[in-house]
Amino acid sequence: MNDEDPGGETFRRRADETLREAYDPPMSLDAYVDHVLENPTAAASGARYVLAAIESQGTRTVSERGEQLDRYRFFDDPFNDGEHAVLGNTAALNAFVDDLRAAAAGRGNTEKITWIDGPTATGKSEFKRCLVNGLREFSKTSPGRRYTVEWNVTGTNESARSLSYGTGGDAAAWYRSPVQSHPLSVFPADVRESIADAVSAEATYPIAADIELDPFSREAYDHLESKYREEGRHDLFSAVTDRDHLRVTSYVVDVGQGIGVLHAEDDGTAKERLVGSWMGGMLRELESRGRKNPQAFSYDGVLSQGNGVATIVEDASQHADLLRRLLNVPDENRVKLDKGIGMDLDTQLIIVSNPDLDAELDRHAEKEGSDPLKALKRRLTRHEFRYLTDRGLEAALLRREIGDRNNVRGIGGESSEHDGGRAALTTTVRDDDGNVRRRELAPHAIGVAALYAVVSRLEADDLPASLDLVETARLYEDGELRRNDEVLTTDDVEFGDNDGRTGIPVTYTRDVIADLLSSGSDRSHPELAVEDVVTAEDVLEGMRDGLADAPVFSHAEVVEFESRYTPVVERLRELQRADVVDAALAAETVPADTVAEYVEHVYAWDADEPVETDRGGEAPDALVMKVFETETLGRFDDADYRGTEPTPAVAEFRREQVIRALTRYAWRNRGDEFSVDDVDLGEIPELKAVLEANDLADLKRRFPELDPAEWADPPANTETERVKSATIERLTEDGYSRASAELTSRAVMRDVREEWAALSDDGESDDETYRGSPTTLDGGGG
């Protein structure tokens, strides 16, 4: 049996390896101190440990809300292929990391409580899951090991039964600190300070040295110390911490073990939720020694579970009474378990809430100085999560919500009309009879759904630079926007401060699409399963029509969001028309490589330099330039050349219209190195036309017999039939199914038919209507 033909033994061996890699063998206290001196992260505070986990994954550059930002890859959930990645909100995440950095360095932020705030479905739950996932996996790595202590009192005169968590016990058993007590807490305070001083010279951040043993561990320590003192031992600390009684062991950080999570449904008194509950039955069985025995304490409180790393309070508005009890935790790093028993606490406090916590905190705002919540508000450091205003990110999030894919790492605001928003999505659904059928979300369906959600989140009264909603969304996504020959970038405009605070949440869009996928359709076609296609139009209509019945929207929001439907539909038609016309004219389009070859030869011709080829340097090809200028551009004819040599008119065109534009581009994008390969030829007006020549004018000119009215069922052996067949074929090569290509091309041709009919009704001739096609450089006919 081998890995190529795995069996039970192989899988068992892999499991052994996985667990072996996640833990260090138990070590002595001396060995642990030596380890800390070499790797201070092994003794990091809770805040420092969370920071180390985040920084361990490095950063990447993203563009969000018009800014270039360094984003921590940790929040892309790299350990789980992006399943719980936090999309967007990079500025808020970076501010959270800055809080951790200040707390880890002890720069006055230790008394602060981090507050992650924002409306529903903005990624706060993903933030929590991503944090838990990342901390868990970091603790399985050698640099991220987290350590605590285990006790065994075997060898003393008294049974170890009193150290058990229940009514029984094994005298030879090891008992781990129930709250992940820090190993350095075993040392006396002055020795801890000496260890910290020895580490501080090499460490960027101080280690967690000012922490006492937890009550359970203190009971074990005191028990051992008392017995060895009675025996007259002078090396009491060595005797108590001997390898037979104390060992340092690593543990995997997880919920309930280093990470505390308090949910909305968790109940009990504030005291019980804060630190745990006493178990009365055990108290009657165990000796109390005049006070409540700490071994009888049930360490199930959220802060106790989170000791050592982090404590997360979800749905914080449901725990408003608890929040006031948290004030002494960041101030004193201590909780009171009972009147006679307290416990030092090392945890990074994080509360997560929807905006309703604002109302809870402002209940007594009118009292000003007498506001009982003023002290709490002063300690809260707020980081606001907002809805995404980047269509590409929203499309990625929507795909994840629908269940298409989880891997969203690397998405950072970069955009293309051929990204995940454009791509189709095919999935299976089960009908009421239990039958499974395949359904297709047509190309652009996810993209325009994301666009509609994004434009609903923009402040219409605060649009920058006279942009409309769709243009602003495109600028957010791409970082620039082209208006004829003008290029606007995010540096040219000022965005509003309120974008993303309200709008259509992704959960609403997800539910609309889910309903469409599970419902039937009355479409039919004799050969194609068009009834299984959910078009982009279907999705937009479903989103608009469902607004009024959705309880999450106010009447004013419904009216506003409905008013933003039309520009999104218009954008969809632009995208679909581009797809269909490009497919119809694909054989007529000039490849970018051909244009680039021409530019390179012209540039070399003017500089009297060779052109670099696979065979080495060669003279610029005069024939290549002539053919491009006469046949591709249609700018000149044979009379403008002496053989292949250009006349002054051609030479002037090359220098003034092509080279000058190339030089301007090179100057704008200058750097240490620049070549023709770096040029975006589409930015040079003189060449842009031949690269973007596919519009209705070109369609009309290239196929004069094409009849859009016959597109749905074209007569045999007609130009319409030939064009449709080629168009459908190319659309399927570009991500459409035959069914969605049929539906989309029909919708486009209906619009084309109406436009051409309107032009005919106006009495305009074809030559007048289509004069100025961008196919030619001079604006004349081709």
N, C-alpha and C positions, 0 to 999 in steps of 0.2 A: 504494500500500500504506500503510495507517495502522494505529493501535493497535486500532481496532475490527475490522480484518481483518488480523491480524498475519502476517508472513512472516519469512523468515530474516533480512532486514535489520533488522527491528524488534527481534527478539530479540538480535541482535548489538549493536544500539545500547543496549539495556537493560543488557546485560552490561558494555559500556564504561562506562556511568554508574555501575553498581554498584561496579566496581573503582576508578573515579576517586574515588568518595566514600570509599573505604576507606583511601586513602593520601594523604599530603602529598607534594608534589614535593620532590626532594632539595634541601637548603639548606646554606649555609656554616655553619661553626662559630660565627661572629659572629651570624648570624641565629638560630641555635638558642639561644644565650645570651640574646638579646633576647626570644625566645619564652618561655624559662624565667622570666625576670623578670616577664613578664605572666601566665604560667600555670605555677605551680610544680609542678603535677601532671605536667608534661612531664619533670621530673627526679626524680620520686618514687622512694622505695625500693620494693623488692618488696612489703613489707607495706603500705606506704601506697598503692601502686597497687591492690592487691586491695581495700583498704578503700574507695578512691575508686570503684571499679567497683560495689561493693555499695551504697554510699550513693547512687549516681547514680540508682537506681530508686525511691528513697523508701521509705516504710513504710505499713503499714495496721494497723488494730487487730484483734486476734483474741482469742478466749477459749479457753484450753487449760488443762486440769487445774485448773479453778476460778480461773484468773487472767486478768486483762485484760493483754495484752502487745502491744507494738509489734513488728510483724514486718517484716523487710526484704523488699520485693517481689522483689529479686534472686533469692531462693531459690524463687520461684514460676516460675522459668525463663521470664520474660516474652518473651524473644527467640524462643522456640520454642513459643509458645502453650501453655506449661505441660507440654510433653512430658516433661521430667525434673524437674518441680517436687518439692521436698522437702515432703511433707505432714506437718504437725505438727512436733514437736521444736523449736518456736520458742525455748524457753528455752536449749537447747543451741546453737542457731545464734547467738542473741544473745551468748552467752558467748564463742563463737568470734570474733565481731566485736569484742567487748571486748578480746580478746587482740591482735587486729590493731591496734586503736587504741592500746593501750599500746606495742606494738612500733614502730608508726609514729612515736610521740612520743618513743621512746628511753627509756621509763620502766622499764628493767630487765627487760623481757620479751624482749629480743632474743636471749637465750640459750635461750629456751624452744622446745620442739618441740610443736606442736599435735597432739593425739591424739584422733581421732574414733573412739569405741569403741561397741560394741553388738552384739546378736545379729543373725543373718542376716535379711535382708529388712526392715530398719528404715529404709532410705532412705540408707544410706551411699554406695552406688554412685550413686544419684540426686544426692547432694550433690556427688560428684566431677564428674559429667556437667554438672550445673547450673553448677558453678564454671568449668569449661572453656568451656561455651557463653557464659556471661556475660562472662568476660574477653575472649574472642575478639570478641564483638560490641561491647563497650565500646571495644576498641582500634581499631574501625573508625569511631568517632565523633571529632569534633574535640577535645572535652575529654579523650578517652581515648587519644590517639595515643601510641604507644610508639616510642622512637627508638634507633638504634644508629649505628655508623660504617662507612664503606666506604673502602677504600684503593686507590690507583693510583700506582705508582712510575714511570710513563712520564715521560720527560724527564731522568732520571738517566742516568749513563753505563753502568749495568748493566741487563741485561734484567730484566723483571718476572717472568720465568718462575719464580723462586724463591718468589713469593707465591702460586702456584697451589696448588690442593688436590690436583692429580694430577700426572701426568708431563708434561703439556703446559700451554700457557698462551698467552693473547693479551696482548701487551705493552700494549695499550690497554684491557685489561679492568679492571673494578672488582671488588674482592673484599671481601665483607662480613665483619665479625667473626663467626666461627662460633658465638660464645656470646653474641650480643647485647650486646656491651660498651657500657657507658654512655658517651655522648658527652663528659660532663664529665671522664671519666677520662683524656682526652687532656691536660688541663691539669696543670701541676705542682701538688703538694699545696697550697702556700701560696696559689696562685691559686684553686684549688677552694674553699678555706676562705673566701676573699674573696667569691666568688660566692654561697656559702651564706649568708654574713652579709648580703649585699645582698638575698637572697630572704627571709630569716627574719623580717624586719620585717612582711612582708605575709602570709606563709604560716602556716597553722595547725600544720603539721608540718614538720620539717627535711627538706631534700632529700638525695638520695643523693650525697654529695660525697667520702666517704672510701673511694673505690674506685679501684684501679689498673687499667691496661689489661690485657686478656687477653694471653697469651703470643703469639698470632698477630699481634695488633695491635701489641704491643711490638716484634716483629721488624720489622714494616713501619716503625714510627716510628724505630727505631734505624738502620735501613738508610738512610732518607731524611736523618736528622740527620747521619749519618757523611758522606754524600756532600756535603751542603751545607756542612758544617764544612770539608771538604777544599777546597771552592771559596772559602772565606774569607767566607762570609755572616755578618753580625752579627745579622740578624733570623732566627735559626734557627727559632724556633717558628712564625713567620709563614710561612717557606719550607716547613716540613714540613706545616703545616696549610692550605697554600694550596688554594683551591677545585679546582685541578687534581689535587691528591693526596688530599685528604680531603673527604668530604662526609657530612652527617648525613642519614640516611634513615629513614623510618617503616616499621614492619613490623606485620603482623597477628599478634597473640599467638595461639599455638595449641600443641598438643602437639608437642614437639620444638623449639619456637621461643618460649621464654619460659615454657613450662609443661613440667615434667618429670613423667612418670608411670612408675613402676616397677611392673610387674605380677607376679603370683605366678609366672608361667611364665618370666619373665626369669631367665637363669642367668649363669654366669660367676663369677669370683672376686669377693670383696667389693670389691676395688680396681676391677675392670672395671665393676661395677654402679654404683660410686660416682662415678667420673670418666671412664671410657672406657678404650679400649685403644690401645696403640701398634701402628702398622702397619709391620711389619718390612720388607716389600718396598719401601716408599717410603723408608725410612731408607737403604737401599743406593743409591738413586738421588739423593737430595738431600744436599747438603753438610751435615755435622753441625756444623762449626766447633768441634770439640772437645767438643761435648755434643749431646744429642738435639735435633734441630731441632723447635721447636713447630709448624712447618707440617706436620710428619709425624704430628701427633697426630690421631687420629680422635675427634672430640668427640661420642661417642655415649653417654656416661654420663648417668644420670638427672639428676644435679645440674647438669651442664653444659647439658643441654637446657633445664633450668628456670631457668637464670641470668637474672635480670632481673625475674622475677615470682614463680613458685611451684613447689615440688616436692612431688609427692604420691606417697607410698609405699603402694600398695594391698596388702592381705593381709599386713600388717606382720609377722605371726608367721612367715611364710615367709622373711623377711629379717632374722631376729633377729641373725645375725652382722653384717649391715650396720648395724643400728641403733647398735651400739657404735662403729662407725667415724664416725657422724654427730656425735659429741660435739663435735669441734673446729670443726664447721661453724657452729653458732650462736654458739659462744664467740669464734671468730677470724674468722668470715666468709671463710674461706679453705680451699682444698683443695690437696693436694699431687699434682700430675699425675705427677711423677717426682722423683727425687732432686735434680735440678737445676732443676726447673721447678715453680712453684706458681702458683695463680690465685686472685684475689679473687672472692668469690661473693656475690651479692645475691639471695637467694631466701627465700620464706616456706615453711618446712618443715611439711608436714602428713602425718601417718601415719594410715592407716585400717586398722582390724582388727576381727575378731570377738573374743569373750571369751577365745579360746584364747591370745591374747597375754598375758593376765594370768598364766596358768600358766607361760609362758615367762619372764616377768619375775620370777616368784617362785621360780624353781628353786633359788636360793641364799639365800632369805630367812632360813633358819635360821642363816646365818653372820653375820647382822646387820652389824656394822661391817666385816666382811670380804667382804660381798656384792659381787662384781665388777660387778653391774648397778645398784648403788646410784646411781652418778653419772647413769646413763641415766634411771632412774626419777625422779630429782630434777628433770630437765629436761623431763619430759613433763607437759603440761597437758591433763588428760583432760576430754573433753566426751562425755557418754553419750547415744547415740541409743536410744530405746525404741520398742516397739511402740505403735501408736496406741491411745488409750483413748477416742477420739471416734468414734462410729459413723458420723456423716456423713462425716468425713475418710476413715475406712476404706472406706466405700462408694465414695467418689470414687477412692481408690487401687485398689480392686478393679475398678472400671469401666476404669480405665487399663490394668490388667494383662490384662483380658479383651480389650481392644482396642476398646472402644466409642468412647472419645473421649480426647483428650489435654488439652484445655483445662480446667484445674482452677484457674486463677487466680481469686482472689476468695473461695475457700473459706476460712473462718476460724473454724469452730466453730459458725456459725449453723446452725439446724436446722429442719426441718419434716418432718412425716410424708409430705409430697408432694415431697420433694427427690429427688436422684438415687438414694437408697437404695430409695425406693418405686417409681420409674419402671421400666417394663418395658424389656427390651433385646432387640432382634431382630437376629440375625446369620445368616450363611450358613456352612454346614459342608459338607465333601465326604465322602461315604461311601466304603466300600472299593471300590465299583465306579466311583468317579470322578464320581458324580452329585452335583450341588449341590442342597442343600435348605435352606430357611429354618427356623430354630429360634427360639423365643421363650423368654426367661427372664421368667416371669410377674412382675407387680408384687409388690413386697416381697421377691423372691428375693434380690436383691443386698443389700437393707437388713438382712434377718435373718441372712444369711451374715456380714455385717459385725458384727452384734450378737453372734452366737455367738463370733466371733473376739475381740471386745472383752471379753466376760464371761470368756473363758478367760484373759485377761491381768490380771484383778483378783485381789487377795489376799483370799480368802474369810474369813480370820481377822482381817482388818483393815478391815472395811466400816464406813463412817461412819454415825453417827446411826441405828443399827438398820435401815439400808437393806438390801434384798436386792441380788443381783447386777445384775438388770435395772434396778432403780431407780437404782443407782449409775451404771450406764452412761448412763441417760437424763439424770442430773444432770450428768455429765461433758459431755454433748453440748449440752444446752439451757441449762445454767446455773441452772436451777430445776426443781423437781418439785412437782406438786400432789398433795396427799393430802386428799381431800374438800375442806374449807374451808381447810386448812393449806397454806401455800406455803413450801417449803424452797429456799433458794438456796445457792450455793457458799460464801457467807460464813457460813452457819450450820453447816457441817460441816468436819471435818478429814479430808483424804484420806490414804491410806497412802503410804509412801515407795517401795514396791516395785512398784506397779502398772505394767505395761508391760514389765517385765524378762523375763518369760517368757510363753508362750502360743502360740496357733495363728498361724503367720505367714501373710501374705497369699498367698504362693506356694503354700501347701498348699490354701487355698480356691480359688485360681485353677485349680489342676490338677484339683480335684474337679469344678468347674463345666465345665471343658473336656472332661472325660470324659463328663459327663452330656450335653453338647451334641452330642458325636460318637457317642454310643451310641443304640440304638433304644429304643422304648417299646411296651408292649403295650396302651396305651389305644386306644380306638376310639369313634367316634361316627358316626352315619349321615350327618351334614351338616357337622360341624366337624372340623378337623385337630387334634384334641386330642393326637394322638401326637407332634406337633411342639412341644408346650409342656413346658418344664421348670418345674415348680411350685416355690414356695418350700419346700414340704414335701420335695420331691425333693432340694433342695440341702442342707437341714439333715440329712436322713437320710444323704445321701452323705458329708457331713463327719463325722458321728458314726461311721458304719460303717467309714470308712477309717482311723480313728485307729490301730487296733491294728496295721495293716499298714504304717504310715508309719514309716520308720526314724528320723525326726527326733525322735520322741517316746519317752520312757522309759515303762515299764509304769505307774509312779506317775502320770505325766502323762496317760496314756490313761484311767486310772480317774477321775482328777479331771475331765478335760474331758468325759467321758461323763456325769458327774453333773450337768453344767451344761446339758445338752441340754433337759431338760424345761421350765425356766422360759422359755427362748427360744421353744420351741414354743407355750407359753401366750401369750406376747406376740404371736406371729404370729397366733394365733387371734383375739386382741383386735383387731388391726389389720384382719384380713380381715372380721371381723364388723362392724366399724365401716363399712368400705367398702360391704358388701352392704346393711346396714340403712339406712345413709344413702341409698343409691341407691333402695331400696324406698320410703322415706319422703320422698324429695326434694320431692315436691309438697306435703307437709305441713309442711315445715320453715319456720320464720319467718326471713325474711332479716335479716341484721344491719342493713341499712339501715333496715328498718322499726322495729327496736328503737331505733336511734339517733335516728330522727325522733321517736319517742315521748319519749325522754329529753330531747331538746332542747326540745320543747314544754312538758314538765313543768317543766323548769328555768326557762324564760321565764315560765311561768304563776306560779310561786312568786315570782319576782323582779319581776313586773309589768313585764316588758320585752318588746320585740318580738322576733320570730324573723326572722333574716336569711335572705332568699330571693333568687332571681335577680331578683325584681321590687322588691327593697328590703326594708325592715323591715315586718313584718306582725304582727298580734296572734296569740298562740298559738291554735291551732285546737282548740276544745273537742271537736268531733266526732271528730277524729283520736285524741285521748286517750281518749274514751269507747269508741270502737270497739276500740281496742287492749286496754283494761282488761276489756271485756265479752266480746269474741270471741277475742282472741289469748290473753289470760291466763286467761279464764274466772273471774276473781276477783269480778266484780260483775255485776248485771243492771240492767234499766231502773229498778227501784224505788230504786236507789241514786243516781239522778240527778234533777234537776228540769230536764227537757229535756236539755240537754247540760251543765248546771252541776252540779258534784259536790256530794254531801252531805258533812257533816263526816267521815263514815267514809272516803269516797274521798279527801278532802283529807288526812286523817291518813295514809292509806296512801302517798300521793304523797310527803309530806314525810318520814315516818319510814322507809319501806321503800326508796324510790328516791333521793330527794335526799340523805338522810343518807349512804347508801352512796356516792353520787357525790361528796359532799364529802370523805368519808374517802379515797377514791381520789385526788381532786385534791390533798389534803394530802400523801399519801404520795409523790406524783409532782410536787410543786410545783416551779416554776421561774419564770423571768422571764415566760414566757407560758404560758397554759393555756386550753384550750377543750374543749368536749364532743368535738370531733373527735379529741382526744388520748386519749380514754378507751378502755381495753380493756374493753368491756362484759361480756366473759366473766369478768372478775374481780369483778363485783358479784353476790353470791349471789342477790339478788332477781331478777336478769335472766338469770343464767347458765342457768337451767332452760329458758327458752324458746329459747335459742340452741343448747342441747345436748339437745334433747328426743328424739333418736332412739335408743331402746334397744328391747329385746325387748318391754317392756311396751307401748310405743307401737305396735310392729308388731302385737302381738296385739289391741290395742284397735281400731286402724285397720282391720285386715283380719281380722275374726273368723272368716271362712270359709277363711282360708289354711291349707293342710295341708302342712307341710314334708316329710311322707313322700311326697308326690306331686311334689315339685319336679323330680326328674330327668326325668319324663315326665308333665306335668300333663294331666288330661283337658281336652278342648276346652270353651270357654265357661264356665270356672270362674274363681273369684277367684284361685286359685293360678296359672292360666295368665296372667291379666292382670297380676298382680303380677310374675311372673317376666319376662314380655316387657318391661315397663317397667324393671325392675331391670337386665336385661342391656343394654338400650339405654343407660341412664345410665352403667353401668360402662364401656362402650366409649367414651363421651364423656369418661371420666375416666382414660383410659390403658390400659384392658384391651383385648385382642382378644376377639372373640366366644368363641374357644376357651378362653382363660384365664378369662374371665368365667363361662363355663359351669362349669369345673372348680372355681373358687373359690366360687361361689355354692352349688354342690352340697355342698362340704365344710362351709360354714357352716350350711346347712340340715340336714345330718346331725346336727351338734351341737345345733341348735335343736330338732330332733325328739326327740333323746334327753333334752334338758332339760325340754321340755314333757311328755314321757311320764313322766319321773321325778316331776314336780310332780303329774300326774294320779294316779300311783300312791300318792302321799302323801295323796291325798284333799283337797287344798287347792282351794278354789274360785277361779275366775278373779278375782273381786273382791278376795278376800283376798290372793291371790298378787301382784297388780299394784297394790295400794293404795300410794300414796306415789310415783306416777310424777312425775319431775321436770318434767313438762309444766306443772304448775301451781305457783304461788308458795307456796301454803299447804300443799302436800303432799297435798291431797285429790284426789278424782277430777276428771277434766277435764270 
